[in-house]
Amino acid sequence: MDYTEAKQRIGQLRDVLRENSRRYYVDNAPTMSDQDYDFLMHELEALEAQYPELLTPDSPTQRVGSDIDAPAGTNAEVNVRNDFAKVPHRYPMLSLGNTYNIAEIEEFAARAEKTLDTAFTYSCELKFDGTAICLTYRNGRLLRALTRGDGVVGDDVTENVRHISAIPGRLSGSGYPEEFEIRGEILMPYASFERLNAEREEIGEQPFANPRNAASGSLKLLDPEEVGRRGLTCTLYHIPSGSVDFPTHDDALRAAASWGLPVSPERRICHDIGEIEAYISHWDTARKQLPFATDGIVIKINEMASQRALGYTAKSPRWAVAYKYKAEQALTPVLGIDYQVGRTGAVTPVANLEPVQLSGTVVRRATLNNADWMTQLDIRIGDYVYVEKGGEIIPKITGVDLSKRAPDAPRPAFPTHCPDCGAPLVRPEGEARWFCSNPDGCPTQIKGKLVHFLSRKAMNVLAGDATVDQMYELNLVRTPADFYDLRLGQLLMLDGWKEKSATRFLESLGASRQVPFERVLYAIGIRHVGEQTAKDIARHFGSMDRVAEATKEQLLDIPEVGEVIADSVYGYFQEERHRAEIRRLAEAGLRMAVETDGDAGSDALAGKTIVISGNFSISREEMKALVERHGGRNSGSVSGKTDFLLAGEKPGPEKLKKAASLGVPVIDEAAFMAMLPADDQVVPPSASDMQLSLF
């Protein structure tokens, strides 16, 4: 490649890398695999080394990818902030050089041995697939939490980080410096990721592609309490040498663990390349049993003096390197593409694949996300595509093998009309997805909303998808209010239904009239309004009438409600058909206001934020209901705003530890019940009562 060709190729590579860096760090919506991105970066590094006169300070090889200034509402997350304070890092927060080739790890070790004139060891650690965080502690208390940002300046996300239970607000033990920094990753465990995506799909929001994206989006939410509910955790792995004085990196991490900081126990001190390769080989398999995502191994020179001797490049330390595992990948043809309509009318393209084994399961389908993503992939029917499992969970298509493309392979046309009802598709401003414009006439949307209305966390009526399908096909129901007009004779028309099953359904429907107002608000299916948001809105306004008359500005007065949710709620009640449906539900006897009679409890817990952990004499759901009935607010994580931790039998040790570090009171069930009015107290069984109950 001559100078002119190299200059042109360097320009192309920089454009592609910058765009994909933005998609990764800012949008949390990467469309290129990590491996492809890294290969392009290595190609750019090689060309700049060959033609140093073409190297510029703004090249991606000289700069860390930046998460600063992510626009609110990007990708799957709708309620993020973009106005966090920008704070300079005391020490630059650099990235690591990485490789997929074990020979390059051998070269790294050989260079270190040649450069250093003293004996040294290696600290080998898991490479966590999360979002970077830098914590500062002063006098044993969490002072500040910054994102990586651009490596020089980060976003101040301290208040959100205080709601992550794994991160102590106050250190334990002794011997910690007056002030120091420690760095690591915010992670979303697989269990939290699956729960979050299920909740998002339930309320019509786009699911996250993988746990890393979910962790990054969650860290910048408007509502710190919601951050706490996301189930995030943290692993810390580096204290800058200027921040503390320890002989080795391992000594520093051992000290951090003694202060109550979450440090990974999986690191190993290695003495030569053989031990390093054994560690890499072990975790290539063992990491698949971990509860969170990892994508490689980090090898660091352990001795601090040796780290200082080796120094840094403009972008990364010379004393550390990352070995990244190749994602398990399969090549399989696309048999066709379906376009699925969700409850909110969002149309999602899904590729039907020739079945292929991947990470222990058979993959037959993979989402294509949206029309833009299909265009970027330039996917065709019949193409052979590379399939990976994002975060080891969700199958995703990462690329197309163009060498196998047939000359006449048809380019799929994203529909212009709903594949279910034929109505035109619309793409709201700021959205990546297309939506059916016929919410009240599209069968899939109608049935999805009906199923949601009956669901356990909404009206809790004994019926599911199959029942709703039958009722719809027989033209018995079209809106939720229609359920309350059903009669026994109509139900006996359903396949397999006898008088007993029909009676049970009607009894369940009757019981739903006692469901509290906040669940009715959740059940009607306003887009972006989940279970907790419905509670927050219901408490703030007190009745459906007041919610319906609220302006967008009044909705924004609720701390937990941002622009997207406010727009959605306000827009919903501007539609006369929605107001008419609410009137019918009210006439059917559903609760349309927060109860103010004796059943509504008291203000005994007014203004208190309470975290519940452990087992009690009543169910956890009943305990949460008690908290809310008496004016309290349930929270999923302990923070500086928590008034007390209500601990039953076998409470979570991390919550207890967090409460102790923050000085949050811990009370038992008996003490909690004593805070309530006498008529609403549940007396926990004594030990002797529990023993007698076994016989």
N, C-alpha and C positions, 0 to 999 in steps of 0.2 A: 504494500500500500504506500503510494507516494504522499508527499506533503499535502497536496490539494485534496486527495481522497480522505486522508486522515482528518483534516480539518472539517470536512463535510460530515464524516462519521462521528467525530467528537460532538459536533453540534446536535446531530440526531440523538445520540446517546444521552446527552445532557437534557434534552427536551423530554425524552421518554422517562428518564429517572426522576426528574423534577415533578412531572405529572403524577407518576405513581407514588412518589413520596408524599405528595399532597393527599392523594386518595387514602394512603395508609395512615398518616399521622393526623390529618385534619378531618377528612370525611369518615374515617373508620370504615371505609368501604373499598379495600384493595381489590383490584381486578387482575393483578399479576401475582403469581406465586413468589414466595420468598426466594426460592432457588433461582427462578428466572431473573428476578431483580438483582440478586447477588452476582450472577454470571455477567449481566450487562455492566454492573459496577466494576467488576474485575477487568472486563474488556476496556472500559474507559480508563481505568488506572494504567493499564499496559500501554495504551496509546499515548497518554500524557507523559509516561516515563520515556517513551520512544521519541516524542516531540515535546520536550519540556517548555519550549517557547510558546506552546499553545495552552499551557496550564494557567488558569486564572483563579483568583481567590474565591469566586462565587461558584466554582465547579462543585457538583455533588460529591466529588471525592474529597473536598476540603471542608465540607459543611455537614453538620448533623441534621438529620430530618427534624422538622419543627412541628409541634402540635399547637403552636400559638395561633390565636385568631380563627379558631374553627367557627364557622357561621352557625348560629343557633338553628337547631332542627335538622342538622345534616344526617344523611343516611337513615338508620333505623331509629335513632334517638330524636325525640321531638321537643324535649323540655330541657335543653342544655343552655348554659350561659356562654357568652363570648365576651364578658366584661370583667373577667378576673383581673386583679391587680397584677402587673408585670414586675417581677422582682429579680434582680441580678443574682446569679449563683456566686457564692463565695469562691468556689473552685469550679472550673468548667466541667460540665457534665457531658462527657464524650461518649462516643459509641465504640463498639469493639470491631476490630478486623475479624472476618470470619472466613471459613472454608468448609467445603464438603469433602475435601481430599485429605486422607490421613497422612499422605506424604508431606503436605504443607505443615502439619503439626510437627512432624519430625524435623522439618527445616526450622520451624520456630524454636524448638528445643536446641538444635545445633547452633543457631545464631546466639542464643542466650549463653550457652556454654563457652562459645568462642569469645564473647564480649566480656563476660564477668570473670574476674580473677579470683573468685572465692566460691566455696561450695554453697549450693542452694537447693531448695526443694520446690515442688509444685503443689499448689492447692487446686484440686479438680472439683468442680461444682456443677450442679444442674443448671442449665440455661432455661429460665422460666419465660413462658410466652404470655406476658402481661403488658402493663404500661408502667414506664419508669416513674419513680418517685424519689424525692430527696427530702429527708426529715431533718430538722434542726431541733435539738434539745438544749434548753438553758436551765441550769439549776434543777435538773431532773424532770422538767416539764416540757411537753411538746410546745415549741414556740412557733414553728412554721413548717408547712409542707408545700413543696414546689414540684410542678411537672418538669420534665426535661426541657420543654420549650425548644429553643434553637441551640441548646447547649450552653448558652451564655446567660439568657434570661428565660425564666419559667413563669407559668401561671401559678398564683397563690391560691391553692385549693385547701387551705388549712381547715376551714370549718367543715368541709365535706369529709376530709380525712379523719377528723375527730369522731365521726360516726362509724368508722370501720373498727369493729371490736378487736381485731387482732393487733391493732396499733395502740400501745399504751399511751395514755395522756400523761401519766406520771411514771417514772422509772422506779424499779424496786432495787434492792441490794445496795451496794455502796461502791465507791471508787470511780464513779463516772466523772468525766471532766465537767468543769463549770459550763462549758458550751461546746458542742460538737455536732457534726453532720453524720448521717448514715443514709445509705442509698439502697434501693431495692426495687421490687416490682409489686404493683397492685394486681392481684389475680382474681379471677372469678372461677371457682371450682365448677366442675362439670354439673354437679347436682343443682347448684344455684343457676347455672346457665340454662339448663333444661326447664327449670321452674319458671324463670323469667321469660323465656321464649313462649312457653305455653300461655302465660298470662298476657303477653303482648298479642299473640294471635287471637286470644279470646276477645280482646277489645279492639281488634282491627288494626293493630300497629304492626309494622314490618319486623319480623324476627331478626335478631343479630346473626351474622354469618358464623361467628366463632367466639369463644370466650374472651380472646384478647380485645376484639372490637367492643364486646359488651362491657368489659372492665374499663376501657378508655372512655366510652360514652357515659358510663355511670359516674365516673369520677368528676365529671363536669356538669352534673345535674343542677337545676335551680334549687331543688329542695334537699338540704342536707339529711333530713329524716329519711327521704326516699333512698339516698345513698346507703344509709344504714340497713334498709330493708333488702337491698340487692344481694346480700350474702357475699360480699367481697372479703378477701383475705389478703395477706401481705407476707412476703419473704424478703428479708434484708440481707445484703451480701457484700457491702463495701463501705468502709469508713475511710475517707480521704486521709492520706498520711499526714497532711498538715493540721488535721483536726485532732489527732490523738498521737500518743507516742508509745508504740508497741514494737517489739522486735520483729514480729511476723504478722502477716495478714490473718492467719489462723488464730493467733493470740487475741487480736482485736475482735474477731467474731465470737470467740469464747467469752470475752468480757461482755460483749453486747448481749449475749444470751443470758449471762448472769444478772444483767440489769432488767430482764424481762422483755427484751426485744425479740421479735420472731425471726430467728436465724435458722436456715435449713440445716438439719443434722446429717444430710446426705453427702457432705463433702468428704474428700479423702486427701491426705497428704501423700503424694507420689514422689519417688526418688529418681525415676528414669522414664524413658519413652515407653518401655515395656509395661510398666505399671499404669501409665496414662492410657495406653491402648486397651489394657484389660478393663479399666474403669469405663471407657467409652463403649466397649463391647457389652459389658454388663447392663448398662443403662439403656442401650438400644432396645432391649426387651423389657427390662424391669420398669421403665418409665410408663409403660402402658397400664400399669396397675396403680399409678398415682391418681389422686382425686382431682388433679388440675393439669393443665397443658404445659408440657416442656417440649423444646424443639432442638436441644443440643446440649453440649457440655462446654463449660468455660474453663480454660486452663490458665492459671495465674502464677507468676513467680511469687513464692510465699514470703520471702524475706523483704522487709520494707527497704532496707539499704540497697538491695539489688534492684528493686523497683525504681528507686530514685536514680540509680546509675543508668538504667536503660532509658528512662524518660518517656517522652510522648512525641507523636507526630501532630499535625494540625488537627487531626480528627479523632485519634485513638491512642491508647497507651501501647508502648512497645513491649510491656511486660505481661500482656494478656492477649489471648486469642480465643475465638469461639469456634468449636467444631459443631457444625449443624447436621443433624440427621436428615437424610433425604426422605421426604414424605412418601408414604406408601402410595403408589400410583398404579393405575391400570389404564389400558388403552382399549376402548370398546366403541362400536358404532352407534350412532344416533338413529333410532328406528323411526322416530317421529317426535313432534312437539305438541303438547296439550296446553291449553290456556284455561287455568282454573279461576273461578270467581269465588271470592271470599265473602264473609258475612257483611263486610263494609263495602263490597263492590269492587275491591282491588282485584285486578287481573294479573295473575302470576304465570309466566311461561315455565313449563316443566318438560325436560327432555326425557323421553322414553328410551332406555338404553338396552342393548343386548346384555342380559344378566352377567355380572362379573364379580368375582370374589375380591373383597377389599377389607382389610383390617378385621377379618373374622366374620364378616357378614356378606350376604349377597346384595349387591346394589343393582337396582332396576330403573331407578328414576333419580334425577338430580335437578334441583331448581336452577333456573337461568336468571332469577332475580327480577329483571325488568327489561324493557325494550332497549334502553341504552346499553345495557350489558351485552345483550345479544348482538347489537351492532358492533360493539368493540371486539367481541370474539370473532365476528364474521362467521358465525356458525351456519352450517347447511345440513339439510336432511341427508343422511347417509355418511356424513363426516365421521371419521374416527377421532374421538376426543379423549383427552387425559382427564381421569377422574381421581380426585383425592378426597379424603375425609377432613373437612375443616375442623381443627381442634380435636381430631379423632372421633368426631360425632356426626357432622352433617356432610353428606356427599356433595361435592362441588366440582364443576367442570373448570379446569384451569387453563386449557389450551386445546388447539386443534392441530392434528397432524396433517398439514397441507399436502404432504407427499402422497397421501392415500386418498385425496379428494378426487372424485369422479368429475370429468369435464362438464357433465350436465347436471351436477348436484344442484338441486333447487334451493334458492335462498328463501328462508321462511319469511312470510310477511306478517308482522304483528297485526292482530286484528284492529280494525277501526270501529267495530261494533261488538257488543257483548256476545260472547260465544253461547250464552245461555238464553237471553231474551231478545237479542238483536238490536238493543238500544245503542245509540252512539256512545263511544268511550270519550271521556274527558280527562285531562291531566291538569289538576289544580296547580297554581303557581307554587313553586318551591317543592313540589312532589316529584319523586322519581318514577312513580307508578301511574298507570292509567286506571280509571275507575268507570264502572257502568253508571250511566246517568239516569237509570230507572230504578231507584231503590225500592219503590213501592209496587213495581210490576215485574221484577226479576225473580223468578222462582228460587234460585239459589240464595239470594240475599234474604228473601222473605223467610225461607225455612231456617236459615242460619240465625236470624234474629229471634224467631220463635223458639228455637232450641236454647239460645242464650237466655231468653226470658224465663224458661222453665228450669234452668240449671240450678244446681245445689246452692251456689253462692248468691244466686239471684232469688227467684221465688220458691225454689226447692219443691217443685211439683214432680210427682212420680211419672215421668215420661222422658223419652229420649228421641234420637234421630228417627228411628223406624216408626214410632208413633206419630211424630210430626209429619213424616213423609205421607203416611196414610191419610191423616187428617187433611193435608193439603190437597192430595189427589182427589179426595171426595168433596173438596170445596167446603169443608167444615170450618176452616180457620184461614185467615189471611193476615190478621193483626193480633197482637197479644190479647186485646180486649175480647176477641171472638171466643177465646177459651171459656170465658165466664158466661157465655150464652149457650154452651153445650148442654145437651140433655141426655139422659140415660139411653133413650132409644137411638139417638145418633151414634153414641159410642158403641152400641152393639153391632153397628155396621162394620166395625173394624175387624180385619182378619184375626181370628184367634181370641177375640175378646168375648168373655162371658160376663154375666151380671156382676160377679165378684170383682173382676178386674176393673170394670167400668165404675163400680161403686167406690173402689179404692182410689181411682183417679179423681173422682168428684170430691171425695173427702180431702184428698191432698190439695186439690184446687181451693176448697173452702178454707183449709188451714192457711193457705198463702195470703188470705186477707189480713192475717195478723203479722205478716212480715213487716218489719220497721221501715220507715220512710226511706232511709239511706239505701236499703237494698232494692226498693222499688225504683229509685233513681238510677241505680246501677243496672237494673233489669231492663229498662227501656232501651238501653243500647246506644247511648250517645257516644260517638266516636272519640277515642282517647280518654274516656272516663272509666277508669278501672274501679275496683272495689274500694280502695282507700280514698281515692279522689272523690268518689261519690259520698263517702262519709264526711269528708272535709267540707264539701259544698253544702251537704244537708245540715250540718251543724251550724255553718255560717249563716245560712238564710232561714232555716227553720221550716220552710214549707215549699211545696212545688210551685205554688203561685208566685212566691217571692223569687224563686230561681228563674221562673219563666219571664218575669218582668225585669230581671237584672240587666244592667248595661254591661258592656265588655269591661269598662273601668271598674265597676263594682265587683265583677268576677275576679279581676286582677288584684283586688284587695285581699283575697285569700292567699296567705303566704305560699301555699303548696300549688297554686295555679299559675301557669305561665301563659304566654301569648297563644300558643297552639290550642291548649285546652279551652281557654276563654273564648277564642274564635269558634271552636266547635260547639260549645254549650250555647253561646249566644245565637249562632246560626241555626241550631236545632229548633229553638223555640220561636224563631221567626217564621217557621213553616206552619201554616194553619192546619195541615193534616196532622202534624204532631200534636198541636194543641187539642185538636178534636179527639185524638186517641187518648190523651191524658184525661180529658173529660169523661170518656167512656170508662176508663179504668177507675176513676174516682167514683162514678155511679155504680160500678161493680163492687165497691166497698174496700178498695185498696187504700192503704194509709198514705196520705198525701202531705203529712206534716209530722214533725218531731213530736212525740207524745209529751204532754205536760201534766198528765194526771199522775196518780200514785205509781202506776206501772213504769213511769219514766225515770224513777229513781230519785236522785237528789244531786246537789252540787258538792257532795262530800269530797270528791276528788277533782273538783274544778281546777283547771289550770295545771294539773300534774301530768307529767309524762312518765309512763310506767313501762318497764320491761318485764315480761313474764318468762320464767325458765323453770323447767322441771315438771313433775307430775303432782296433781292435786286431787282432793276428794271429789271434785267435779272436773269435767273436761276442760281443756285449755280454751276451747271456743266459748264455753260458758263463763270461764273466768274473764276472758277478754270482754264479753258482753257486760259483765258486772262492772268492769272498769269504765266502759263507755256509758253505761246507764247512769253512773254517778258522776259524770262530767270529766272523767280522765281521758287521756289519749294513749293508746297502745303504741309502742315502738318496738322494732325488731332488734335494736342494738343499743348497748349502753354507751352513753356519751356524757359530755359535760352538762347537757340539758336534761338528763334523766333525773327525776326526783327520787325514785327508789327502784331497786330490783326486787321483784316479788319472786322468791325462790321456794319451790316445792321440793319434793323428793327428787334426788339426782339432778340438780340443776347443772347447766352447762359450765364446765370449769373455766372456759375462756371468758364467759360473762361475769363470773365471780371475780376472776382476776382483774378484768377491766374495771369492775365496780370498785374494787379495793384500790386500784391505782388512781382512780379519779375521786375517791372519797365519797362515792355514791352509797347511801344506806341500803342494806339488804334486810328485808323483813320476810317472815314466814307467813303461811296462810292464816294462822290464828290472829296475828297482829294486823294483817290486812282486813280481815273480817271485822275486827274491832273498830276499824275506821268508818264502817258503813252503818246506816241506820239499822236498828235492831230487827226490823221486819225483813230485811234483805240479807241478813247474815246467814251463811252456811257454816254449820259447826263441823269442823273436820273430825273424822272418827279418831278415837284414841287408839293407842297401840293394842289395848285389850280388846276393844271392839273389833279391830281388824283381825285379831287372832281368832276371836269367836266366829267371825264371818266365814272362816275357812272350813267349819265343821257343820 
